[in-house]
Amino acid sequence: MNEFREQWLKNREEADLELFEKIKNVSKPDIFDLWRLSEDRFIEWRKLNDFPVLLNHFDKTLILFKEWKEANKLTNEIIIANGEITPFLEHKRLSKKNKTLFLTKQSWDNKERTFVGYGKLEGERKETEATYKFELLQTFTSYLDWLKSKGKHQEILYINSRSAPKHEMERVWIHADVYAPTTDFELLKMGGIEVPVNGFGILYRGKKIEFANLCGLKFKGNINFGEEGNLSCSYCACDNWEAEDFNMPMLDLDHCTLSNFTLVNSKLQQWTFYDCHVSGDLISSKLYNVKIFGGSFNPVMQGCTLSQTHIKLDPTIPDGNFYGYKTFKKIYQSQGDDDIARFYFIRENEFMRKRMKGWNYITKSLSYYYWEYGRKPHRIIYLSLAVIVLFGLIYWLSSDLISANTNNKNFNLGDSLYFSTITFTTLGYGDFSPVGWLKMLSALEAFLGVINMGFLIAGYSNNKY
């Protein structure tokens, strides 16, 4: 490391420490001061100020929150010490059965931190310049998974009180009780400004932000991230964002509200929306390698292009992306990506089917399994062959009820398949005739044949959007 960079890092650390000492006991510091803090000291500030208030608020308002902590041997102090609250609350992602989480301590170079992992990690791991030691502190189940096992549900980011909405001074409260105003919690205000960048267009201080009011943030130009990391938001109110001629890669939004999002002539690259509720207007913009998990992605998209951008399913979170499927289908169709458009057409219909009941559900299910809503007519060919073979076997086993109108009075397996084929296709040469109850069976096969042939022609003639 050269002496200039070493001095620069030293000056930056001293300035960061000075700012932290200035605001560490201030409950509502200046918004720009919060953005200027490094991620580690930003988390330290929250540990001293609003994280204890937030968890005390959860004790009072969330269903069985205290009971969950007691059952899992957790305390507010343990959760706060971790520096990140979301992993203790959210469902274990992409996991249907194994819900165990692992609280682990990592230590290196006289430093240590705790984190929540999905797997057990112990012992030493050597990297290029350091040796990391891992110690399992305890296992537990997240609050929402534990609550689900009790047959209950709780909305974590329940916003029901705002002041000065759509204004730079907007304030947001969660779980506000109009009859007991002392039990509400105001999200940390960090919005209503233009996202701060340095002179090189690099995000000033990247950080993980939880339970914050980011409403009214403004984005413009190319915003990159440097050695201090990128922006990641969890359980945040991110409404009324405005972005124009904007390009910023790798932004993660988890469990956030993003209503009235305005994006114009911009590019979203490698963004992730996990269980977010997104609405607004996306105009003349490109979404590249954007991943959307659950939630609802329902913005109006005009003149937008999609590339490697998909809505994915996570069994642990609800899917409300019906209009997202319709929008993606139309955009991919207009781009000539017929296979992807077909995929979202099926997703759209599957979304409706799973919410139907009774006869509507039965007919919709038949359409799905029969030919996947008309998108896979080749299934009809396989089904037709199966019907011909099945009925042929029945005719062969009931050969005494088949009247041969030819000199050959024998009726073997080959004849039964032949008779089944001409019956299914309604050719009916007349060389064999059914007798007795087999007449009704032959009529049924002929009816199935007419239906199948009709659907087969319709499927191949209309297999596009």
N, C-alpha and C positions, 0 to 999 in steps of 0.2 A: 504494500500500500504506500503510495507516494505521500510526501508530507503535506501537500495541498489538500488532498482528499481527507487525510487524517485530521487536519485542522478544521476542515469544513464539517466533518462528522462531529467533532468536539463542540463546535459552535452550535450546531443544530441541537445536540443533546442538551447543552446548557440553556438554550432558548426554550426548549420543550419543558425542561424542569422548572424554569422560572415561571412559565405560563401556568404550569400545573399548580405550583405553590400559590400563585395568585388567585386561582379560582377553585381550589380543592374544597373549600368550605362554603362556596357560593352555590345555593340551590338552583338558581336560574341565571347562569352566566350568559354572556353575549354569544349569539349563535356562531359568529365567526371564530370565537375562541375555542368552541367545541370542535369545529372543523379543523382548526390549526393543531390541536393536540394529536400526538402520535396514537396509534391504536392502543398500545399498552397503557398509556397514561389516561386515555379516554375511558378505558375499562376501569382503571383504578378510580377515576372520578365517579363513575357510575356506582362502583362498589361502596363508595363513601356517601353518596347522595341518594339517587332515586331507586337503585336496586332494592335496598331494604324496605323502602316505602312500597314499591311494587309488590314484593312478596307478602308484606303485611296486608296489602289490599287483596291479594289472592286468598289469604287466610280467611278474610271476611266474606268474600263474594263468590269464589269458585266452589262448585259442589264437591264435597268430601275432600277438599285439598289437604286439610290437616290430617285426615285419616290416611290419605295416600302417603304423606311423608312419614307418618308413624309406621305404616305397614312396610315401607321400604327403607326404614332406618335413615331417613334423610332429614336435614334441618335447613332452615334458611341460610345459616352460616356456611354449610357445605355447598349449597347451590350457588351462593354469591361468590365464594372462593374460586369456583370454577371459571367465573368471568363470563359465562355464556348460559343463558337461562333456557333458550329454545330446546336443546336436546333433552332436557328434563320434562318438557311438556308435550312435544309433538309425538305422533305415532312413529314407531320404528319403520322407516321407509322401506318399501318394496318387500315387506316381510309379512306373510300370512300367519305363520305359526310361532316361530321363535321370536319372542318379544324381549328377551333379556338384553340389557345394556350393561356396559362395563365402565365404571368410573376408575380411571387410571392416572397415576402420577408419572410424569416424565421429568427426568433431571439430567442436566448436562452443564459443564463448565460453571459450577456453583450457581446454576439457575434451575428453576423448577416450575412446572405448571401442571394443572390437572385438565383432563379432557374426557369426554364421553365417547366411547368406541362401541362398535357393533360386534367386535370379537375380543377374545382374551389376548392380552399382550403383556408379557413379562420377560424379564431378563435384560440383556444388553444387546444393542445394535450399533455397529460401527459404521459411521459414514465417512466422508472424505476428510473432514477436519475435526470431528468430535465423536465421542462415544456417548450414546444415549442409553439411560437406564429406565426401565419401565417397571412399575409396581402396581399391581391390582389393589385398589382400595376397597371396592365393594361392587356388587351387582345390584341392579334394580330394574323395575319396569317403569316406563314413562307414565306420566299422569294420565294422558288420554287413553293409552292402552289399558292401564289399570282400571280406569273409569269404565271403559267399554266392557271389560270382563265382569263388571257389576251391573251391566245393562243400562248404563247411563251415558249421557253425552253433555259436553260443555263447549260452548264457543269461546275461544280464548280472546280473540281480538273483536270484542263486541262493542262497536262504536255506536253510541246513541245520544251523544251530546257534542255539539260544535258551537263555536262562536266565530263570527266573521268568516263564514265559509266563502271559498273562492277568493279570499283576500290574503295578502302577504302576512297579515297578522292573525291568520286562522289558528284557533286553538281546538284541541281534540281531547275528549275524555272517553275512557272505556268503562263499561259496567256502571255508568252513572245511575244513581238512584235518586229520583226527584224528591222522594220522601225522606231521604237521609243523605244530604249532599256531602257529608264528611266522608262517605265511603267511596266516592269516585276517585279515579286516578287520571291525572292529566299526562298525556304522552309528552315526552321530552321534545321540545320544539327545536327543530333543526332545518325547517323548510322556509319557504317564502323568499329565497335568495337565489342567485345564480351559483351553480356548483363551483366552488373555488378551485382554480388550477394555477400552476406556476407559469413563468414566462415561456416554458417549453411546451405548454399544453398538456402537462401531466397532472393528474389528479393530486391536489395538494397533500392530502393525507388520507390514504385508503384506510378503511376500517369496517369492522363488523358492527352494524347498528341494529339494535333490537328495541321494540316497544318505543318507537319515536314517531314524532309528527314531522314527516318530510313533505307535507302538502305544499304545493306551489313552487317546487324546485324548477329552475330553468336551466336547460342544457343548450349549448350552442358550440359549433365547430368540432374539431377533432379533440377528443379527450382520451388520453392514454393513461396507463398506470405504470409506475416505476417500481423501485425496490421496496417502497413502503406499502405495496399491495393495492388491491382494487376495492371497489365498494360492494358490500353485501348487506342486504336488508332482510330482517325477519320480524314478523308481526308488527309491521309499520304501516301507518297511514300515508300513502304515496299519491293521494288524489291531486288532480289539477296540475300534473306535470306538463311542461311545455318544452318541446324540442324542435329546433329548426336548423336545417343544414348541419346535422349532428351525426357524429360517428363515435361510439364508445364501445369497446369490446368487453365481453366477459363480466356482465353484471348479473348478480344472483338476487332474485326476489323470492322470498319464502313466506307464505301465509300473509301476504300483504293485500291491501285494497289499492287499486290503481284505477279509479274511476275518472272519467273526463280527461284521459291521456291524449294530448295533441302532439302528433309526430308528423313533421312536414319535411319532404326532401332529405330524408335521413336514412341511416343504416343501423340496424340492430344486428350485431354480430356476436354469436355465442352467448346470448342471454339465456337465462333459465327462469321460467315462471313456475314455481312450485306451489300449488294450492292457492293461487292468487285469483282475484276477481278484477278483470281488466275490461274497461269500456272506454269509449272515446272515439277519436278520428285519427286514422293512420292514412296519410295522403302522400302519394308518389314516393314511397319509401320501400326499402328492401330489407327483408328479414332473412339473414343467412345463419344457418346452423343454430336456430333458436329452438329450445326445448320447452314444451308446456306440459306440466304434469297436473292433471285434475283441475280443480277450481272451475272458473268460467272465463273464457277468453272470447269476448264478444264485441270488439271494436268494429266500427264501420271502416272498411279498408277500400280505398279508392286509388286505382292506379298503382297498386303495390305488387311486388314480385316476391315469390317465396323460393328459397333454395335450401334444401336439406333442413327444412323447418317442419316440425311435426308435433302433434298433440299425442302425448303418451298416457298410458294408464298406470296408476299405482293403486293396488287393491286397498291400501290403508286410508285413502282420501276419496271423497265424493267427486264424481265427474259431472260437471254441468256445462259441457262444451257442445251442446247441440248446434247452436248457431256458429260456433267455431268450425265444426265439421262441415256445415253447409258452405261457409265462406271459403275454407281451404279447398273444398271440392271444386268450387267455381273458379278459383284462382289457378289451381293446378290444371284444370281443364283448359282455361284460356291460354296457358303456357304450353299446351300440347303434351303435358305429362299425364297421359290417360290412365296408366297403371296406378299412379298415386291418387288421381281423381276417383278412380274406381274404389280404392281403399277407403277414402273418406265418405263416399256414397254408402258403402256397407256400414261404416261406423255410425253414420247418421241414422240409418234404419235400425241398427242394433240398439242405439240409444232409445229410440221410440219403443222398440219391442220389449225391452226390459222394464218399461214403465207401463205396459199394457196389462190388462187383466181379462179373464174370461175368454170369450170366443175371439175377440180381437187378437189376444196373445197367441191363441192356437193357430189362427190363419197366418199371422205374421211369422210364427215359428216354422210353419210348413213352407212358407216362401223362402225362409233363410236356408233350411236344411235341403230343400228341393233343388234350388238353383241359385242360392245366395242373392236373392232379390233381382234375378235376371242377369247378374254379372258373370255367372259361371254356368252357361247353358250346357257345357260338355258333361256336367253331372247327369243330365237327362239321358245321355247315351248310356252311361254306366247303369243307371236305374232301369232303363229299358231292357238292357241285356239281362239284368238280374231277374226282371219280371218274366221275360221269355223263358229263361232256364227254370225258374220256380214253377210256372204253370206247366212247362214241358214235363217236369218230374211228376206233377199231379196227374197229367194225362197218361203218362206211362204206367203209373201205379193203378190207374183206373181204365186200363186199355179195353176192358170188357164193355165199357160204355162208349167206345169209339166205333162207329160204323164205317167200314172201308168200302168205298164205291169203286174199287179197282179189282183187277184179277188177283193182286197180292193181298191176301187176307191177314197177313202178319202185321203186327203193330209194335215195332221195336223202339228203342230209345231215340234213335235217329229220326224215326217217323214222328215221335212225340214232339221233338224240338222243331221239326219242320212244321207240324200242325200248329204249334204254339206261335211260330214266327208269322205264318200267314194269317192267323187269327189276330195277332197283335197289330199287324200292318193292314188289316181288313182287306187282304187280297182275296182269300176264300176261293180257292180253285175248285172246290167241290169234291175232291178225291177222298176226303175224310169228313165225317159228320159226327157231332156229339149226340149222345142219347141221354135222356133222363135229366138228372140234376146237373150233369156236366154242361147242358145247354146254358144254364144261368152263369156258370163259371166262365164259359167261352165268351158270353156276352160281356161279362165284367172285364175280361182281358181286352176285348176289342174296344171297350169304352176307354180303358186306360191307355191303349195304343193311340186312339184319336187325340186324347188330352195331351199325351206326351209329345206327339208329333207337332201339335199346334204350338205348345210352349217352346219346343226346340227351334222351330222356324222363327217364332217371335223373338227368342233370345238372341239368335245370331243376326237377325235383321236389325236389332235395336240395342246392340251391345256398345253403345257410346252415349255421351251426355249431350 
